[in-house]
């Protein structure tokens, strides 16, 4: 039996896969714990999950403020903002708590999310094997391609973080805190991420889905019964409140189409909708995807993978962060069409829906990617790779 410590940021999409992997490890007889913002983790982890000493909370309002300030940034400014305002401050804030957690809980393996480099830094300091958790396929490409000066600047940021916390200069310059030299768990497959040379210790395990939630008793399930296709529209939890213009386009498009739409959005932001659209702030997404003919979304990695796992084609309207990269991967895989989030016109969105709903090539491509997810093994495969890493100690 081994002990595995997941070090994670206060972001749902980065914690969710670790819950599935943690459950698989526990089922195999191992001890599992999480280290991160305690209040956040206690709100998202299953009952009984162990959270070890993890330092100070990151206030939800602070995360919301950073999210709001980043809106509208693209390219190099967006990358620089992400590092200056999120990744580096989070590292400084988490290092003391991770230090305490590793000292007290004594894990055999640390699994550090790519956005919580504190886990990698402290694991290296204690000589504990560590694996990288790459929760989105966008993390597997070079975000600094075309920005060599920004690459050098970001490398310097990680070196400085280490120097600030007592890592010798030679070691700090040689360390890559975002990619483990021993194991990188990529929660995708090459069918989505793209076929290119990858290091031999990268393991493509596919998405790690946990238990599906029960039916939402309050959801009007009769709306999605019948012969007309269902279209699910979601901009994710972070972007939902800022999608007013996009929702107006959805309303105009839906009003002229026969499909039954489900829109995951705050009703007060979505505004008036035609009769064939149900609006809910939260929806039973996995169960709706199983009934959907198409999913319209922001190209968030979780939503994309959930749709593809069910063989459902996508219309993707990326907004920010990793979403343009994931959207490009969807298009490259032939599983969907990309539209413009800010300037999409009703005819453009309607034409994209026509294509993915009527051209079988999109569903066939989505089904092929979904089959690759099953073959990759998901959480169970990730657990085996982590066991192997623990066995090398």
TORKOL-4160 file (C-alpha; in steps of 0.2 Angstrom, whole numbers, padded with zeros to 4 digits, m for minus):
393
<pt num="1" X="0000" Y="0000" Z="0000"/>
<pt num="2" X="0006" Y="0017" Z="m0005"/>
<pt num="3" X="0002" Y="0035" Z="0000"/>
<pt num="4" X="m0003" Y="0048" Z="m0014"/>
<pt num="5" X="m0004" Y="0066" Z="m0011"/>
<pt num="6" X="m0013" Y="0077" Z="m0024"/>
<pt num="7" X="m0008" Y="0095" Z="m0024"/>
<pt num="8" X="m0021" Y="0105" Z="m0034"/>
<pt num="9" X="m0027" Y="0123" Z="m0037"/>
<pt num="10" X="m0044" Y="0130" Z="m0032"/>
<pt num="11" X="m0051" Y="0126" Z="m0049"/>
<pt num="12" X="m0065" Y="0113" Z="m0052"/>
<pt num="13" X="m0059" Y="0107" Z="m0069"/>
<pt num="14" X="m0042" Y="0103" Z="m0061"/>
<pt num="15" X="m0048" Y="0094" Z="m0046"/>
<pt num="16" X="m0062" Y="0084" Z="m0054"/>
<pt num="17" X="m0050" Y="0071" Z="m0063"/>
<pt num="18" X="m0040" Y="0069" Z="m0047"/>
<pt num="19" X="m0056" Y="0063" Z="m0038"/>
<pt num="20" X="m0058" Y="0049" Z="m0050"/>
<pt num="21" X="m0040" Y="0044" Z="m0050"/>
<pt num="22" X="m0040" Y="0045" Z="m0031"/>
<pt num="23" X="m0056" Y="0034" Z="m0030"/>
<pt num="24" X="m0047" Y="0021" Z="m0041"/>
<pt num="25" X="m0031" Y="0022" Z="m0030"/>
<pt num="26" X="m0042" Y="0020" Z="m0014"/>
<pt num="27" X="m0051" Y="0005" Z="m0022"/>
<pt num="28" X="m0034" Y="m0003" Z="m0025"/>
<pt num="29" X="m0030" Y="m0001" Z="m0007"/>
<pt num="30" X="m0019" Y="0015" Z="m0006"/>
<pt num="31" X="m0021" Y="0030" Z="0005"/>
<pt num="32" X="m0025" Y="0046" Z="m0004"/>
<pt num="33" X="m0026" Y="0064" Z="0001"/>
<pt num="34" X="m0027" Y="0081" Z="m0006"/>
<pt num="35" X="m0018" Y="0097" Z="m0003"/>
<pt num="36" X="m0025" Y="0114" Z="m0008"/>
<pt num="37" X="m0036" Y="0128" Z="m0002"/>
<pt num="38" X="m0046" Y="0119" Z="0012"/>
<pt num="39" X="m0063" Y="0127" Z="0011"/>
<pt num="40" X="m0063" Y="0125" Z="m0008"/>
<pt num="41" X="m0058" Y="0107" Z="m0007"/>
<pt num="42" X="m0071" Y="0103" Z="0007"/>
<pt num="43" X="m0084" Y="0110" Z="m0005"/>
<pt num="44" X="m0079" Y="0099" Z="m0020"/>
<pt num="45" X="m0072" Y="0083" Z="m0014"/>
<pt num="46" X="m0083" Y="0068" Z="m0009"/>
<pt num="47" X="m0088" Y="0065" Z="0009"/>
<pt num="48" X="m0074" Y="0057" Z="0019"/>
<pt num="49" X="m0060" Y="0063" Z="0007"/>
<pt num="50" X="m0044" Y="0068" Z="0017"/>
<pt num="51" X="m0037" Y="0085" Z="0016"/>
<pt num="52" X="m0021" Y="0088" Z="0024"/>
<pt num="53" X="m0012" Y="0104" Z="0031"/>
<pt num="54" X="m0014" Y="0115" Z="0016"/>
<pt num="55" X="m0010" Y="0133" Z="0021"/>
<pt num="56" X="m0022" Y="0148" Z="0019"/>
<pt num="57" X="m0037" Y="0148" Z="0009"/>
<pt num="58" X="m0038" Y="0157" Z="m0008"/>
<pt num="59" X="m0054" Y="0168" Z="m0006"/>
<pt num="60" X="m0067" Y="0165" Z="m0020"/>
<pt num="61" X="m0068" Y="0183" Z="m0023"/>
<pt num="62" X="m0050" Y="0184" Z="m0026"/>
<pt num="63" X="m0051" Y="0171" Z="m0040"/>
<pt num="64" X="m0066" Y="0180" Z="m0047"/>
<pt num="65" X="m0057" Y="0196" Z="m0047"/>
<pt num="66" X="m0042" Y="0189" Z="m0057"/>
<pt num="67" X="m0054" Y="0181" Z="m0069"/>
<pt num="68" X="m0063" Y="0197" Z="m0072"/>
<pt num="69" X="m0047" Y="0207" Z="m0075"/>
<pt num="70" X="m0041" Y="0194" Z="m0087"/>
<pt num="71" X="m0056" Y="0195" Z="m0099"/>
<pt num="72" X="m0052" Y="0202" Z="m0116"/>
<pt num="73" X="m0034" Y="0197" Z="m0115"/>
<pt num="74" X="m0027" Y="0186" Z="m0129"/>
<pt num="75" X="m0010" Y="0180" Z="m0134"/>
<pt num="76" X="0006" Y="0186" Z="m0125"/>
<pt num="77" X="m0003" Y="0198" Z="m0114"/>
<pt num="78" X="m0015" Y="0184" Z="m0108"/>
<pt num="79" X="0000" Y="0172" Z="m0105"/>
<pt num="80" X="0009" Y="0185" Z="m0095"/>
<pt num="81" X="m0006" Y="0190" Z="m0085"/>
<pt num="82" X="m0009" Y="0172" Z="m0080"/>
<pt num="83" X="0009" Y="0169" Z="m0074"/>
<pt num="84" X="0010" Y="0186" Z="m0065"/>
<pt num="85" X="m0007" Y="0186" Z="m0057"/>
<pt num="86" X="m0011" Y="0168" Z="m0054"/>
<pt num="87" X="0002" Y="0154" Z="m0056"/>
<pt num="88" X="0017" Y="0163" Z="m0047"/>
<pt num="89" X="0007" Y="0171" Z="m0033"/>
<pt num="90" X="m0002" Y="0154" Z="m0030"/>
<pt num="91" X="0015" Y="0145" Z="m0029"/>
<pt num="92" X="0021" Y="0157" Z="m0016"/>
<pt num="93" X="0005" Y="0155" Z="m0006"/>
<pt num="94" X="0005" Y="0136" Z="m0007"/>
<pt num="95" X="0023" Y="0132" Z="m0003"/>
<pt num="96" X="0022" Y="0133" Z="0016"/>
<pt num="97" X="0006" Y="0123" Z="0017"/>
<pt num="98" X="0013" Y="0109" Z="0005"/>
<pt num="99" X="0029" Y="0109" Z="0015"/>
<pt num="100" X="0018" Y="0105" Z="0031"/>
<pt num="101" X="0008" Y="0092" Z="0021"/>
<pt num="102" X="0022" Y="0082" Z="0015"/>
<pt num="103" X="0031" Y="0083" Z="0031"/>
<pt num="104" X="0016" Y="0077" Z="0041"/>
<pt num="105" X="0008" Y="0065" Z="0029"/>
<pt num="106" X="0024" Y="0058" Z="0021"/>
<pt num="107" X="0017" Y="0053" Z="0004"/>
<pt num="108" X="0026" Y="0040" Z="m0007"/>
<pt num="109" X="0021" Y="0050" Z="m0022"/>
<pt num="110" X="0015" Y="0068" Z="m0025"/>
<pt num="111" X="0004" Y="0072" Z="m0040"/>
<pt num="112" X="0006" Y="0090" Z="m0044"/>
<pt num="113" X="m0006" Y="0099" Z="m0055"/>
<pt num="114" X="0003" Y="0109" Z="m0068"/>
<pt num="115" X="m0004" Y="0125" Z="m0061"/>
<pt num="116" X="0002" Y="0121" Z="m0043"/>
<pt num="117" X="0021" Y="0121" Z="m0045"/>
<pt num="118" X="0022" Y="0121" Z="m0026"/>
<pt num="119" X="0019" Y="0103" Z="m0026"/>
<pt num="120" X="0034" Y="0099" Z="m0038"/>
<pt num="121" X="0045" Y="0111" Z="m0029"/>
<pt num="122" X="0042" Y="0104" Z="m0011"/>
<pt num="123" X="0042" Y="0086" Z="m0018"/>
<pt num="124" X="0059" Y="0088" Z="m0026"/>
<pt num="125" X="0066" Y="0096" Z="m0009"/>
<pt num="126" X="0060" Y="0081" Z="0001"/>
<pt num="127" X="0066" Y="0068" Z="m0013"/>
<pt num="128" X="0048" Y="0062" Z="m0015"/>
<pt num="129" X="0044" Y="0055" Z="m0033"/>
<pt num="130" X="0031" Y="0067" Z="m0041"/>
<pt num="131" X="0020" Y="0066" Z="m0056"/>
<pt num="132" X="0012" Y="0080" Z="m0066"/>
<pt num="133" X="m0006" Y="0080" Z="m0068"/>
<pt num="134" X="m0010" Y="0088" Z="m0085"/>
<pt num="135" X="m0029" Y="0090" Z="m0084"/>
<pt num="136" X="m0031" Y="0099" Z="m0101"/>
<pt num="137" X="m0024" Y="0094" Z="m0118"/>
<pt num="138" X="m0019" Y="0112" Z="m0120"/>
<pt num="139" X="m0006" Y="0110" Z="m0107"/>
<pt num="140" X="0003" Y="0098" Z="m0118"/>
<pt num="141" X="0007" Y="0110" Z="m0132"/>
<pt num="142" X="0020" Y="0125" Z="m0131"/>
<pt num="143" X="0010" Y="0140" Z="m0126"/>
<pt num="144" X="0025" Y="0151" Z="m0129"/>
<pt num="145" X="0027" Y="0146" Z="m0147"/>
<pt num="146" X="0031" Y="0162" Z="m0157"/>
<pt num="147" X="0035" Y="0171" Z="m0140"/>
<pt num="148" X="0053" Y="0167" Z="m0137"/>
<pt num="149" X="0056" Y="0182" Z="m0125"/>
<pt num="150" X="0040" Y="0177" Z="m0115"/>
<pt num="151" X="0047" Y="0159" Z="m0114"/>
<pt num="152" X="0063" Y="0166" Z="m0106"/>
<pt num="153" X="0053" Y="0177" Z="m0095"/>
<pt num="154" X="0042" Y="0163" Z="m0088"/>
<pt num="155" X="0057" Y="0152" Z="m0086"/>
<pt num="156" X="0065" Y="0166" Z="m0075"/>
<pt num="157" X="0049" Y="0167" Z="m0065"/>
<pt num="158" X="0050" Y="0148" Z="m0060"/>
<pt num="159" X="0068" Y="0150" Z="m0056"/>
<pt num="160" X="0065" Y="0165" Z="m0045"/>
<pt num="161" X="0051" Y="0156" Z="m0036"/>
<pt num="162" X="0063" Y="0143" Z="m0031"/>
<pt num="163" X="0077" Y="0155" Z="m0027"/>
<pt num="164" X="0064" Y="0164" Z="m0015"/>
<pt num="165" X="0061" Y="0148" Z="m0006"/>
<pt num="166" X="0079" Y="0142" Z="m0004"/>
<pt num="167" X="0082" Y="0131" Z="m0019"/>
<pt num="168" X="0101" Y="0132" Z="m0024"/>
<pt num="169" X="0103" Y="0142" Z="m0040"/>
<pt num="170" X="0110" Y="0128" Z="m0051"/>
<pt num="171" X="0096" Y="0116" Z="m0046"/>
<pt num="172" X="0083" Y="0130" Z="m0049"/>
<pt num="173" X="0089" Y="0133" Z="m0066"/>
<pt num="174" X="0089" Y="0115" Z="m0071"/>
<pt num="175" X="0071" Y="0111" Z="m0064"/>
<pt num="176" X="0056" Y="0110" Z="m0074"/>
<pt num="177" X="0042" Y="0112" Z="m0061"/>
<pt num="178" X="0028" Y="0110" Z="m0074"/>
<pt num="179" X="0033" Y="0093" Z="m0082"/>
<pt num="180" X="0039" Y="0079" Z="m0071"/>
<pt num="181" X="0054" Y="0069" Z="m0077"/>
<pt num="182" X="0046" Y="0053" Z="m0071"/>
<pt num="183" X="0028" Y="0053" Z="m0076"/>
<pt num="184" X="0016" Y="0065" Z="m0084"/>
<pt num="185" X="m0002" Y="0060" Z="m0083"/>
<pt num="186" X="m0011" Y="0068" Z="m0098"/>
<pt num="187" X="m0030" Y="0067" Z="m0096"/>
<pt num="188" X="m0033" Y="0066" Z="m0115"/>
<pt num="189" X="m0028" Y="0055" Z="m0130"/>
<pt num="190" X="m0017" Y="0059" Z="m0145"/>
<pt num="191" X="m0033" Y="0058" Z="m0156"/>
<pt num="192" X="m0038" Y="0074" Z="m0148"/>
<pt num="193" X="m0022" Y="0082" Z="m0143"/>
<pt num="194" X="m0014" Y="0078" Z="m0160"/>
<pt num="195" X="m0002" Y="0066" Z="m0166"/>
<pt num="196" X="0016" Y="0072" Z="m0163"/>
<pt num="197" X="0032" Y="0066" Z="m0154"/>
<pt num="198" X="0029" Y="0066" Z="m0136"/>
<pt num="199" X="0042" Y="0061" Z="m0122"/>
<pt num="200" X="0041" Y="0042" Z="m0118"/>
<pt num="201" X="0036" Y="0045" Z="m0099"/>
<pt num="202" X="0020" Y="0055" Z="m0104"/>
<pt num="203" X="0005" Y="0043" Z="m0102"/>
<pt num="204" X="m0011" Y="0048" Z="m0111"/>
<pt num="205" X="m0024" Y="0040" Z="m0100"/>
<pt num="206" X="m0039" Y="0049" Z="m0107"/>
<pt num="207" X="m0052" Y="0059" Z="m0097"/>
<pt num="208" X="m0054" Y="0053" Z="m0079"/>
<pt num="209" X="m0073" Y="0054" Z="m0076"/>
<pt num="210" X="m0080" Y="0051" Z="m0058"/>
<pt num="211" X="m0097" Y="0044" Z="m0054"/>
<pt num="212" X="m0111" Y="0053" Z="m0063"/>
<pt num="213" X="m0123" Y="0063" Z="m0053"/>
<pt num="214" X="m0141" Y="0057" Z="m0051"/>
<pt num="215" X="m0155" Y="0064" Z="m0061"/>
<pt num="216" X="m0160" Y="0082" Z="m0057"/>
<pt num="217" X="m0178" Y="0080" Z="m0051"/>
<pt num="218" X="m0182" Y="0098" Z="m0054"/>
<pt num="219" X="m0176" Y="0097" Z="m0072"/>
<pt num="220" X="m0190" Y="0097" Z="m0085"/>
<pt num="221" X="m0185" Y="0081" Z="m0093"/>
<pt num="222" X="m0201" Y="0081" Z="m0104"/>
<pt num="223" X="m0193" Y="0095" Z="m0114"/>
<pt num="224" X="m0179" Y="0083" Z="m0120"/>
<pt num="225" X="m0191" Y="0069" Z="m0124"/>
<pt num="226" X="m0197" Y="0067" Z="m0142"/>
<pt num="227" X="m0190" Y="0065" Z="m0160"/>
<pt num="228" X="m0182" Y="0082" Z="m0162"/>
<pt num="229" X="m0163" Y="0083" Z="m0158"/>
<pt num="230" X="m0157" Y="0091" Z="m0142"/>
<pt num="231" X="m0144" Y="0105" Z="m0142"/>
<pt num="232" X="m0135" Y="0108" Z="m0126"/>
<pt num="233" X="m0127" Y="0126" Z="m0124"/>
<pt num="234" X="m0115" Y="0130" Z="m0110"/>
<pt num="235" X="m0101" Y="0143" Z="m0108"/>
<pt num="236" X="m0095" Y="0134" Z="m0091"/>
<pt num="237" X="m0097" Y="0141" Z="m0074"/>
<pt num="238" X="m0084" Y="0154" Z="m0075"/>
<pt num="239" X="m0090" Y="0162" Z="m0091"/>
<pt num="240" X="m0109" Y="0160" Z="m0089"/>
<pt num="241" X="m0112" Y="0177" Z="m0081"/>
<pt num="242" X="m0103" Y="0186" Z="m0095"/>
<pt num="243" X="m0111" Y="0178" Z="m0110"/>
<pt num="244" X="m0126" Y="0190" Z="m0113"/>
<pt num="245" X="m0122" Y="0194" Z="m0131"/>
<pt num="246" X="m0119" Y="0176" Z="m0135"/>
<pt num="247" X="m0135" Y="0171" Z="m0127"/>
<pt num="248" X="m0145" Y="0184" Z="m0138"/>
<pt num="249" X="m0138" Y="0175" Z="m0153"/>
<pt num="250" X="m0143" Y="0158" Z="m0147"/>
<pt num="251" X="m0161" Y="0165" Z="m0144"/>
<pt num="252" X="m0162" Y="0171" Z="m0162"/>
<pt num="253" X="m0155" Y="0155" Z="m0169"/>
<pt num="254" X="m0166" Y="0144" Z="m0158"/>
<pt num="255" X="m0182" Y="0153" Z="m0162"/>
<pt num="256" X="m0180" Y="0148" Z="m0181"/>
<pt num="257" X="m0175" Y="0130" Z="m0178"/>
<pt num="258" X="m0184" Y="0114" Z="m0174"/>
<pt num="259" X="m0172" Y="0107" Z="m0161"/>
<pt num="260" X="m0175" Y="0108" Z="m0142"/>
<pt num="261" X="m0162" Y="0118" Z="m0134"/>
<pt num="262" X="m0155" Y="0118" Z="m0116"/>
<pt num="263" X="m0145" Y="0133" Z="m0110"/>
<pt num="264" X="m0135" Y="0132" Z="m0095"/>
<pt num="265" X="m0135" Y="0150" Z="m0089"/>
<pt num="266" X="m0141" Y="0162" Z="m0076"/>
<pt num="267" X="m0159" Y="0166" Z="m0082"/>
<pt num="268" X="m0157" Y="0185" Z="m0078"/>
<pt num="269" X="m0142" Y="0185" Z="m0090"/>
<pt num="270" X="m0149" Y="0174" Z="m0103"/>
<pt num="271" X="m0164" Y="0185" Z="m0106"/>
<pt num="272" X="m0180" Y="0181" Z="m0115"/>
<pt num="273" X="m0179" Y="0164" Z="m0125"/>
<pt num="274" X="m0191" Y="0156" Z="m0137"/>
<pt num="275" X="m0202" Y="0141" Z="m0131"/>
<pt num="276" X="m0190" Y="0128" Z="m0137"/>
<pt num="277" X="m0176" Y="0134" Z="m0125"/>
<pt num="278" X="m0175" Y="0129" Z="m0107"/>
<pt num="279" X="m0164" Y="0140" Z="m0096"/>
<pt num="280" X="m0157" Y="0134" Z="m0080"/>
<pt num="281" X="m0142" Y="0141" Z="m0070"/>
<pt num="282" X="m0136" Y="0123" Z="m0068"/>
<pt num="283" X="m0140" Y="0107" Z="m0078"/>
<pt num="284" X="m0137" Y="0089" Z="m0077"/>
<pt num="285" X="m0124" Y="0090" Z="m0090"/>
<pt num="286" X="m0118" Y="0072" Z="m0092"/>
<pt num="287" X="m0136" Y="0065" Z="m0094"/>
<pt num="288" X="m0141" Y="0079" Z="m0106"/>
<pt num="289" X="m0126" Y="0075" Z="m0117"/>
<pt num="290" X="m0131" Y="0057" Z="m0118"/>
<pt num="291" X="m0147" Y="0064" Z="m0127"/>
<pt num="292" X="m0139" Y="0078" Z="m0137"/>
<pt num="293" X="m0137" Y="0079" Z="m0155"/>
<pt num="294" X="m0124" Y="0093" Z="m0153"/>
<pt num="295" X="m0116" Y="0103" Z="m0139"/>
<pt num="296" X="m0112" Y="0121" Z="m0141"/>
<pt num="297" X="m0099" Y="0127" Z="m0129"/>
<pt num="298" X="m0084" Y="0138" Z="m0124"/>
<pt num="299" X="m0071" Y="0123" Z="m0128"/>
<pt num="300" X="m0068" Y="0120" Z="m0110"/>
<pt num="301" X="m0059" Y="0104" Z="m0109"/>
<pt num="302" X="m0071" Y="0095" Z="m0097"/>
<pt num="303" X="m0086" Y="0099" Z="m0108"/>
<pt num="304" X="m0077" Y="0095" Z="m0124"/>
<pt num="305" X="m0072" Y="0078" Z="m0117"/>
<pt num="306" X="m0089" Y="0074" Z="m0110"/>
<pt num="307" X="m0097" Y="0077" Z="m0127"/>
<pt num="308" X="m0084" Y="0067" Z="m0136"/>
<pt num="309" X="m0085" Y="0053" Z="m0124"/>
<pt num="310" X="m0103" Y="0051" Z="m0129"/>
<pt num="311" X="m0099" Y="0053" Z="m0148"/>
<pt num="312" X="m0108" Y="0070" Z="m0148"/>
<pt num="313" X="m0101" Y="0083" Z="m0161"/>
<pt num="314" X="m0097" Y="0101" Z="m0155"/>
<pt num="315" X="m0099" Y="0119" Z="m0160"/>
<pt num="316" X="m0085" Y="0128" Z="m0150"/>
<pt num="317" X="m0084" Y="0146" Z="m0147"/>
<pt num="318" X="m0068" Y="0148" Z="m0137"/>
<pt num="319" X="m0067" Y="0163" Z="m0125"/>
<pt num="320" X="m0050" Y="0163" Z="m0116"/>
<pt num="321" X="m0036" Y="0154" Z="m0107"/>
<pt num="322" X="m0033" Y="0136" Z="m0115"/>
<pt num="323" X="m0050" Y="0136" Z="m0124"/>
<pt num="324" X="m0043" Y="0142" Z="m0141"/>
<pt num="325" X="m0031" Y="0128" Z="m0141"/>
<pt num="326" X="m0044" Y="0115" Z="m0136"/>
<pt num="327" X="m0055" Y="0122" Z="m0150"/>
<pt num="328" X="m0042" Y="0120" Z="m0163"/>
<pt num="329" X="m0039" Y="0102" Z="m0157"/>
<pt num="330" X="m0058" Y="0098" Z="m0159"/>
<pt num="331" X="m0058" Y="0105" Z="m0177"/>
<pt num="332" X="m0042" Y="0096" Z="m0181"/>
<pt num="333" X="m0050" Y="0080" Z="m0175"/>
<pt num="334" X="m0064" Y="0083" Z="m0187"/>
<pt num="335" X="m0077" Y="0082" Z="m0172"/>
<pt num="336" X="m0083" Y="0100" Z="m0173"/>
<pt num="337" X="m0084" Y="0118" Z="m0180"/>
<pt num="338" X="m0077" Y="0133" Z="m0172"/>
<pt num="339" X="m0086" Y="0150" Z="m0172"/>
<pt num="340" X="m0082" Y="0167" Z="m0165"/>
<pt num="341" X="m0087" Y="0170" Z="m0147"/>
<pt num="342" X="m0087" Y="0189" Z="m0148"/>
<pt num="343" X="m0093" Y="0192" Z="m0165"/>
<pt num="344" X="m0103" Y="0177" Z="m0170"/>
<pt num="345" X="m0118" Y="0180" Z="m0181"/>
<pt num="346" X="m0134" Y="0171" Z="m0180"/>
<pt num="347" X="m0132" Y="0164" Z="m0198"/>
<pt num="348" X="m0114" Y="0158" Z="m0193"/>
<pt num="349" X="m0120" Y="0149" Z="m0178"/>
<pt num="350" X="m0135" Y="0141" Z="m0187"/>
<pt num="351" X="m0124" Y="0136" Z="m0201"/>
<pt num="352" X="m0112" Y="0127" Z="m0189"/>
<pt num="353" X="m0127" Y="0118" Z="m0181"/>
<pt num="354" X="m0134" Y="0113" Z="m0198"/>
<pt num="355" X="m0117" Y="0105" Z="m0202"/>
<pt num="356" X="m0113" Y="0095" Z="m0186"/>
<pt num="357" X="m0131" Y="0089" Z="m0185"/>
<pt num="358" X="m0133" Y="0083" Z="m0203"/>
<pt num="359" X="m0116" Y="0079" Z="m0209"/>
<pt num="360" X="m0112" Y="0061" Z="m0202"/>
<pt num="361" X="m0093" Y="0064" Z="m0203"/>
<pt num="362" X="m0093" Y="0075" Z="m0187"/>
<pt num="363" X="m0102" Y="0062" Z="m0177"/>
<pt num="364" X="m0091" Y="0049" Z="m0184"/>
<pt num="365" X="m0075" Y="0059" Z="m0179"/>
<pt num="366" X="m0082" Y="0062" Z="m0161"/>
<pt num="367" X="m0086" Y="0044" Z="m0159"/>
<pt num="368" X="m0068" Y="0039" Z="m0164"/>
<pt num="369" X="m0061" Y="0051" Z="m0151"/>
<pt num="370" X="m0073" Y="0044" Z="m0138"/>
<pt num="371" X="m0067" Y="0027" Z="m0142"/>
<pt num="372" X="m0049" Y="0032" Z="m0139"/>
<pt num="373" X="m0054" Y="0038" Z="m0122"/>
<pt num="374" X="m0061" Y="0021" Z="m0118"/>
<pt num="375" X="m0046" Y="0012" Z="m0124"/>
<pt num="376" X="m0034" Y="0024" Z="m0114"/>
<pt num="377" X="m0041" Y="0018" Z="m0098"/>
<pt num="378" X="m0045" Y="0034" Z="m0089"/>
<pt num="379" X="m0044" Y="0034" Z="m0070"/>
<pt num="380" X="m0040" Y="0016" Z="m0068"/>
<pt num="381" X="m0025" Y="0018" Z="m0080"/>
<pt num="382" X="m0019" Y="0033" Z="m0071"/>
<pt num="383" X="m0019" Y="0023" Z="m0055"/>
<pt num="384" X="m0008" Y="0009" Z="m0062"/>
<pt num="385" X="0005" Y="0022" Z="m0068"/>
<pt num="386" X="0005" Y="0030" Z="m0051"/>
<pt num="387" X="0007" Y="0013" Z="m0043"/>
<pt num="388" X="0022" Y="0010" Z="m0055"/>
<pt num="389" X="0030" Y="0026" Z="m0050"/>
<pt num="390" X="0028" Y="0022" Z="m0031"/>
<pt num="391" X="0036" Y="0006" Z="m0034"/>
<pt num="392" X="0051" Y="0014" Z="m0041"/>
<pt num="393" X="0055" Y="0022" Z="m0024"/>
